[in-house]
Amino acid sequence: MAGKISPGAGMAIGIGCGTAMGAGLMAATDQPSMLAVGIGCGVAIGAALTASFQRKADAQADSSDDNDQT
């Protein structure tokens, strides 16, 4: 269905963004450890997105359950 994001996609989005951020920091500072910083931030972002997506999916499931009852 269009418009629905799997909760598991949150971690992929977060790690992808964190890796890009880390690569930019690494290039800007010439410090290879900045890649790890970016990836670490990405994991935190991914966990938050996953939780948010899961709450939204749960709310939608609860809403559709209410509509199914007669």
MMTF fields as JSON, N, C-alpha, C and O atoms, coordinates in Angstrom:
{
  "mmtfVersion": "1.0.0",
  "mmtfProducer": "UNKNOWN",
  "numBonds": 279,
  "numAtoms": 280,
  "numGroups": 70,
  "numChains": 1,
  "numModels": 1,
  "chainsPerModel": [1],
  "groupsPerChain": [70],
  "chainIdList": ["A"],
  "bondAtomList": [4, 2, 8, 6, 12, 10, 16, 14, 20, 18, 24, 22, 28, 26, 32, 30, 36, 34, 40, 38, 44, 42, 48, 46, 52, 50, 56, 54, 60, 58, 64, 62, 68, 66, 72, 70, 76, 74, 80, 78, 84, 82, 88, 86, 92, 90, 96, 94, 100, 98, 104, 102, 108, 106, 112, 110, 116, 114, 120, 118, 124, 122, 128, 126, 132, 130, 136, 134, 140, 138, 144, 142, 148, 146, 152, 150, 156, 154, 160, 158, 164, 162, 168, 166, 172, 170, 176, 174, 180, 178, 184, 182, 188, 186, 192, 190, 196, 194, 200, 198, 204, 202, 208, 206, 212, 210, 216, 214, 220, 218, 224, 222, 228, 226, 232, 230, 236, 234, 240, 238, 244, 242, 248, 246, 252, 250, 256, 254, 260, 258, 264, 262, 268, 266, 272, 270, 276, 274],
  "bondOrderList": [1, 1, 1, 1, 1, 1, 1, 1, 1, 1, 1, 1, 1, 1, 1, 1, 1, 1, 1, 1, 1, 1, 1, 1, 1, 1, 1, 1, 1, 1, 1, 1, 1, 1, 1, 1, 1, 1, 1, 1, 1, 1, 1, 1, 1, 1, 1, 1, 1, 1, 1, 1, 1, 1, 1, 1, 1, 1, 1, 1, 1, 1, 1, 1, 1, 1, 1, 1, 1],
  "groupList": [{"groupName": "MET", "atomNameList": ["N", "CA", "C", "O"], "elementList": ["N", "C", "C", "O"], "formalChargeList": [0, 0, 0, 0], "bondAtomList": [1, 0, 2, 1, 3, 2], "bondOrderList": [1, 1, 2], "singleLetterCode": "M", "chemCompType": "L-PEPTIDE LINKING"}, {"groupName": "ALA", "atomNameList": ["N", "CA", "C", "O"], "elementList": ["N", "C", "C", "O"], "formalChargeList": [0, 0, 0, 0], "bondAtomList": [1, 0, 2, 1, 3, 2], "bondOrderList": [1, 1, 2], "singleLetterCode": "A", "chemCompType": "L-PEPTIDE LINKING"}, {"groupName": "GLY", "atomNameList": ["N", "CA", "C", "O"], "elementList": ["N", "C", "C", "O"], "formalChargeList": [0, 0, 0, 0], "bondAtomList": [1, 0, 2, 1, 3, 2], "bondOrderList": [1, 1, 2], "singleLetterCode": "G", "chemCompType": "PEPTIDE LINKING"}, {"groupName": "LYS", "atomNameList": ["N", "CA", "C", "O"], "elementList": ["N", "C", "C", "O"], "formalChargeList": [0, 0, 0, 0], "bondAtomList": [1, 0, 2, 1, 3, 2], "bondOrderList": [1, 1, 2], "singleLetterCode": "K", "chemCompType": "L-PEPTIDE LINKING"}, {"groupName": "ILE", "atomNameList": ["N", "CA", "C", "O"], "elementList": ["N", "C", "C", "O"], "formalChargeList": [0, 0, 0, 0], "bondAtomList": [1, 0, 2, 1, 3, 2], "bondOrderList": [1, 1, 2], "singleLetterCode": "I", "chemCompType": "L-PEPTIDE LINKING"}, {"groupName": "SER", "atomNameList": ["N", "CA", "C", "O"], "elementList": ["N", "C", "C", "O"], "formalChargeList": [0, 0, 0, 0], "bondAtomList": [1, 0, 2, 1, 3, 2], "bondOrderList": [1, 1, 2], "singleLetterCode": "S", "chemCompType": "L-PEPTIDE LINKING"}, {"groupName": "PRO", "atomNameList": ["N", "CA", "C", "O"], "elementList": ["N", "C", "C", "O"], "formalChargeList": [0, 0, 0, 0], "bondAtomList": [1, 0, 2, 1, 3, 2], "bondOrderList": [1, 1, 2], "singleLetterCode": "P", "chemCompType": "L-PEPTIDE LINKING"}, {"groupName": "CYS", "atomNameList": ["N", "CA", "C", "O"], "elementList": ["N", "C", "C", "O"], "formalChargeList": [0, 0, 0, 0], "bondAtomList": [1, 0, 2, 1, 3, 2], "bondOrderList": [1, 1, 2], "singleLetterCode": "C", "chemCompType": "L-PEPTIDE LINKING"}, {"groupName": "THR", "atomNameList": ["N", "CA", "C", "O"], "elementList": ["N", "C", "C", "O"], "formalChargeList": [0, 0, 0, 0], "bondAtomList": [1, 0, 2, 1, 3, 2], "bondOrderList": [1, 1, 2], "singleLetterCode": "T", "chemCompType": "L-PEPTIDE LINKING"}, {"groupName": "LEU", "atomNameList": ["N", "CA", "C", "O"], "elementList": ["N", "C", "C", "O"], "formalChargeList": [0, 0, 0, 0], "bondAtomList": [1, 0, 2, 1, 3, 2], "bondOrderList": [1, 1, 2], "singleLetterCode": "L", "chemCompType": "L-PEPTIDE LINKING"}, {"groupName": "ASP", "atomNameList": ["N", "CA", "C", "O"], "elementList": ["N", "C", "C", "O"], "formalChargeList": [0, 0, 0, 0], "bondAtomList": [1, 0, 2, 1, 3, 2], "bondOrderList": [1, 1, 2], "singleLetterCode": "D", "chemCompType": "L-PEPTIDE LINKING"}, {"groupName": "GLN", "atomNameList": ["N", "CA", "C", "O"], "elementList": ["N", "C", "C", "O"], "formalChargeList": [0, 0, 0, 0], "bondAtomList": [1, 0, 2, 1, 3, 2], "bondOrderList": [1, 1, 2], "singleLetterCode": "Q", "chemCompType": "L-PEPTIDE LINKING"}, {"groupName": "VAL", "atomNameList": ["N", "CA", "C", "O"], "elementList": ["N", "C", "C", "O"], "formalChargeList": [0, 0, 0, 0], "bondAtomList": [1, 0, 2, 1, 3, 2], "bondOrderList": [1, 1, 2], "singleLetterCode": "V", "chemCompType": "L-PEPTIDE LINKING"}, {"groupName": "PHE", "atomNameList": ["N", "CA", "C", "O"], "elementList": ["N", "C", "C", "O"], "formalChargeList": [0, 0, 0, 0], "bondAtomList": [1, 0, 2, 1, 3, 2], "bondOrderList": [1, 1, 2], "singleLetterCode": "F", "chemCompType": "L-PEPTIDE LINKING"}, {"groupName": "ARG", "atomNameList": ["N", "CA", "C", "O"], "elementList": ["N", "C", "C", "O"], "formalChargeList": [0, 0, 0, 0], "bondAtomList": [1, 0, 2, 1, 3, 2], "bondOrderList": [1, 1, 2], "singleLetterCode": "R", "chemCompType": "L-PEPTIDE LINKING"}, {"groupName": "ASN", "atomNameList": ["N", "CA", "C", "O"], "elementList": ["N", "C", "C", "O"], "formalChargeList": [0, 0, 0, 0], "bondAtomList": [1, 0, 2, 1, 3, 2], "bondOrderList": [1, 1, 2], "singleLetterCode": "N", "chemCompType": "L-PEPTIDE LINKING"}],
  "groupTypeList": [0, 1, 2, 3, 4, 5, 6, 2, 1, 2, 0, 1, 4, 2, 4, 2, 7, 2, 8, 1, 0, 2, 1, 2, 9, 0, 1, 1, 8, 10, 11, 6, 5, 0, 9, 1, 12, 2, 4, 2, 7, 2, 12, 1, 4, 2, 1, 1, 9, 8, 1, 5, 13, 11, 14, 3, 1, 10, 1, 11, 1, 10, 5, 5, 10, 10, 15, 10, 11, 8],
  "groupIdList": [1, 2, 3, 4, 5, 6, 7, 8, 9, 10, 11, 12, 13, 14, 15, 16, 17, 18, 19, 20, 21, 22, 23, 24, 25, 26, 27, 28, 29, 30, 31, 32, 33, 34, 35, 36, 37, 38, 39, 40, 41, 42, 43, 44, 45, 46, 47, 48, 49, 50, 51, 52, 53, 54, 55, 56, 57, 58, 59, 60, 61, 62, 63, 64, 65, 66, 67, 68, 69, 70],
  "secStructList": [7, 6, 6, 7, 7, 7, 6, 6, 2, 2, 2, 2, 2, 2, 2, 2, 2, 2, 2, 2, 2, 2, 2, 2, 2, 2, 2, 2, 2, 6, 7, 6, 2, 2, 2, 2, 2, 2, 2, 2, 2, 2, 2, 2, 2, 2, 2, 2, 2, 2, 2, 2, 2, 2, 2, 2, 2, 2, 2, 2, 2, 2, 2, 2, 2, 2, 2, 2, 7, 7],
  "xCoordList": [0.831, 0.0, 0.873, 1.895, 0.48, 1.233, 1.12, 0.071, 2.209, 2.187, 2.561, 2.714, 2.713, 3.091, 4.579, 5.101, 5.236, 6.656, 6.788, 6.239, 7.498, 7.738, 8.58, 9.542, 8.244, 9.038, 10.516, 11.384, 10.796, 12.184, 12.995, 14.225, 12.316, 13.021, 13.676, 14.588, 13.227, 13.782, 15.275, 16.015, 15.717, 17.147, 17.949, 19.036, 17.442, 18.149, 18.281, 19.331, 17.217, 17.247, 18.265, 19.086, 18.212, 19.126, 20.581, 21.423, 20.889, 22.276, 22.744, 23.895, 21.878, 22.248, 22.568, 23.57, 21.718, 21.962, 23.214, 24.013, 23.391, 24.561, 25.858, 26.865, 25.842, 27.044, 27.405, 28.573, 26.388, 26.637, 27.157, 28.079, 26.565, 27.007, 28.448, 29.27, 28.743, 30.098, 31.121, 32.237, 30.751, 31.669, 31.95, 33.082, 30.915, 31.1, 31.98, 32.857, 31.754, 32.592, 34.037, 34.976, 34.198, 35.54, 36.277, 37.458, 35.582, 36.198, 36.516, 37.558, 35.621, 35.799, 36.908, 37.613, 37.063, 38.017, 39.291, 40.256, 39.304, 40.442, 40.711, 41.854, 39.653, 39.731, 38.902, 37.673, 39.552, 38.803, 37.798, 36.804, 38.048, 37.136, 35.769, 34.803, 35.683, 34.395, 33.377, 32.174, 33.836, 32.909, 32.184, 30.975, 32.931, 32.313, 31.329, 30.285, 31.652, 30.742, 29.432, 28.346, 29.549, 28.351, 27.52, 26.294, 28.161, 27.421, 26.749, 25.615, 27.447, 26.845, 25.608, 24.588, 25.698, 24.529, 23.419, 22.241, 23.801, 22.815, 22.054, 20.858, 22.746, 22.081, 21.05, 19.938, 21.429, 20.48, 19.284, 18.142, 19.548, 18.468, 17.575, 16.349, 18.209, 17.455, 16.566, 15.435, 17.077, 16.27, 15.057, 13.956, 15.27, 14.158, 13.132, 11.928, 13.602, 12.682, 11.899, 10.694, 12.589, 11.922, 10.813, 9.706, 11.12, 10.1, 8.928, 7.769, 9.236, 8.18, 7.314, 6.086, 7.962, 7.212, 6.366, 5.25, 6.896, 6.158, 4.93, 3.851, 5.089, 3.944, 2.862, 1.669, 3.309, 2.337, 1.627, 0.415, 2.37, 1.763, 0.791, -0.279, 1.168, 0.272, -1.014, -2.105, -0.879, -2.054, -2.967, -4.19, -2.379, -3.188, -3.873, -5.015, -3.18, -3.786, -4.932, -5.976, -4.752, -5.824, -7.025, -8.172, -6.755, -7.822, -8.593, -9.821, -7.88, -8.569, -9.321, -10.352, -8.829, -9.569, -10.896, -11.913, -10.882, -12.111, -13.127, -14.331, -12.643, -13.544, -14.12, -15.178, -13.432, -13.887, -15.01, -15.743, -15.15, -16.173, -17.541, -17.711, -18.523, -19.887, -20.762, -21.949],
  "yCoordList": [-1.184, 0.0, 1.243, 1.297, 2.199, 3.446, 4.2, 4.195, 4.844, 5.659, 4.935, 5.579, 3.638, 2.893, 2.557, 2.094, 2.795, 2.472, 1.387, 1.511, 0.341, -0.72, -0.183, 0.547, -0.526, -0.05, -0.429, 0.307, -1.562, -1.99, -1.082, -1.107, -0.279, 0.648, 1.788, 2.433, 2.043, 3.138, 3.002, 3.981, 1.796, 1.587, 1.762, 2.339, 1.28, 1.448, 2.925, 3.367, 3.677, 5.115, 5.797, 6.588, 5.493, 6.113, 5.804, 6.702, 4.549, 4.181, 4.79, 5.215, 4.837, 5.471, 6.945, 7.443, 7.634, 9.061, 9.245, 10.144, 8.412, 8.517, 8.261, 8.919, 7.315, 7.03, 8.212, 8.58, 8.801, 9.987, 11.143, 11.854, 11.321, 12.385, 12.131, 13.047, 10.885, 10.539, 10.737, 11.191, 10.402, 10.594, 12.081, 12.472, 12.897, 14.338, 14.889, 15.715, 14.441, 14.882, 14.431, 15.176, 13.211, 12.682, 13.504, 13.814, 13.851, 14.647, 16.062, 16.621, 16.632, 18.005, 18.136, 19.144, 17.115, 17.21, 16.42, 16.561, 15.59, 14.705, 13.757, 13.373, 13.387, 12.453, 11.214, 11.289, 10.076, 8.862, 8.428, 7.773, 8.787, 8.377, 9.04, 8.583, 10.106, 10.789, 9.908, 10.094, 8.949, 8.019, 7.206, 6.99, 6.762, 6.005, 6.869, 6.382, 8.138, 9.055, 9.168, 9.093, 9.349, 9.453, 8.187, 8.254, 7.044, 5.777, 5.589, 5.115, 5.96, 5.871, 6.743, 6.318, 7.955, 8.842, 8.238, 8.334, 7.617, 6.995, 5.867, 5.691, 5.105, 4.022, 4.614, 4.1, 5.694, 6.346, 6.91, 6.775, 7.536, 8.069, 6.919, 7.024, 5.827, 4.672, 4.063, 3.665, 3.99, 3.44, 4.325, 3.829, 5.637, 6.563, 6.472, 6.472, 6.396, 6.272, 4.961, 4.936, 3.881, 2.584, 2.623, 2.141, 3.201, 3.306, 4.165, 3.836, 5.265, 6.156, 5.458, 5.529, 4.787, 4.068, 2.956, 2.703, 2.287, 1.199, 1.746, 1.159, 2.871, 3.479, 3.872, 3.674, 4.431, 4.837, 3.609, 3.639, 2.544, 1.317, 0.715, 0.236, 0.74, 0.212, 1.038, 0.485, 2.353, 3.219, 2.976, 2.956, 2.792, 2.526, 1.171, 1.013, 0.194, -1.134, -1.067, -1.68, -0.324, -0.174, 0.53, 0.172, 1.52, 2.283, 1.393, 1.458, 0.571, -0.302, -1.404, -1.863, -1.848, -2.832, -2.262, -2.957, -0.994, -0.355, -0.238, -0.369, 0.006, 0.141, -1.182, -1.212, -2.293, -3.601, -4.152, -5.043, -3.634, -4.165, -3.665, -2.528, -4.555, -4.161, -4.141, -3.83],
  "zCoordList": [0.0, 0.0, 0.0, 0.684, -0.739, -0.81, 0.508, 1.153, 0.897, 2.091, 3.365, 4.403, 3.331, 4.529, 4.488, 3.474, 5.596, 5.722, 6.77, 7.864, 6.452, 7.413, 8.564, 8.325, 9.809, 10.935, 10.823, 11.291, 10.211, 10.048, 9.145, 9.181, 8.335, 7.453, 8.215, 7.697, 9.431, 10.222, 10.446, 10.344, 10.749, 11.006, 9.728, 9.76, 8.611, 7.336, 6.975, 6.511, 7.19, 6.904, 7.81, 7.344, 9.096, 10.056, 9.768, 9.795, 9.492, 9.223, 7.905, 7.797, 6.915, 5.651, 5.842, 5.327, 6.58, 6.85, 7.698, 7.435, 8.698, 9.572, 8.833, 9.094, 7.919, 7.133, 6.246, 6.123, 5.63, 4.803, 5.655, 5.254, 6.822, 7.716, 8.167, 8.186, 8.529, 8.957, 7.855, 8.113, 6.638, 5.515, 5.302, 5.021, 5.436, 5.303, 6.411, 6.156, 7.637, 8.758, 8.571, 8.853, 8.096, 7.881, 6.826, 6.986, 5.757, 4.705, 5.191, 4.849, 5.983, 6.441, 7.478, 7.516, 8.319, 9.425, 9.191, 9.942, 8.156, 7.881, 9.05, 9.3, 9.757, 10.887, 10.561, 10.535, 10.312, 9.963, 11.034, 10.721, 12.283, 13.354, 13.237, 13.848, 12.464, 12.296, 11.59, 11.772, 10.784, 10.142, 11.214, 11.13, 12.216, 13.312, 14.091, 14.524, 14.27, 14.956, 14.177, 14.753, 12.866, 12.035, 12.068, 12.15, 12.005, 12.028, 13.387, 13.463, 14.452, 15.787, 15.901, 16.445, 15.39, 15.377, 14.523, 14.866, 13.411, 12.533, 13.208, 12.977, 14.04, 14.781, 15.746, 15.871, 16.421, 17.331, 16.566, 17.005, 15.434, 14.596, 14.113, 14.125, 13.689, 13.21, 14.276, 13.996, 15.502, 16.592, 16.864, 17.104, 16.825, 17.047, 15.921, 16.175, 14.686, 13.554, 13.619, 13.366, 13.96, 14.045, 15.091, 14.852, 16.254, 17.308, 16.851, 17.106, 16.176, 15.684, 14.639, 14.689, 13.697, 12.664, 13.278, 12.826, 14.314, 14.958, 15.678, 15.598, 16.385, 17.062, 16.051, 16.283, 14.93, 13.905, 13.322, 13.105, 13.071, 12.538, 13.542, 13.167, 14.832, 15.866, 15.95, 16.084, 15.87, 15.929, 14.729, 14.871, 13.556, 12.374, 12.478, 12.044, 13.05, 13.208, 14.194, 13.972, 15.292, 16.266, 15.649, 15.916, 14.834, 14.174, 13.206, 13.14, 12.462, 11.504, 12.227, 11.735, 13.394, 14.181, 14.661, 14.665, 15.066, 15.525, 14.389, 14.61, 13.19, 12.035, 11.581, 10.951, 11.894, 11.465, 12.336, 11.909, 13.542, 14.469, 14.065, 13.624, 14.231, 13.889, 15.103, 15.003]
}
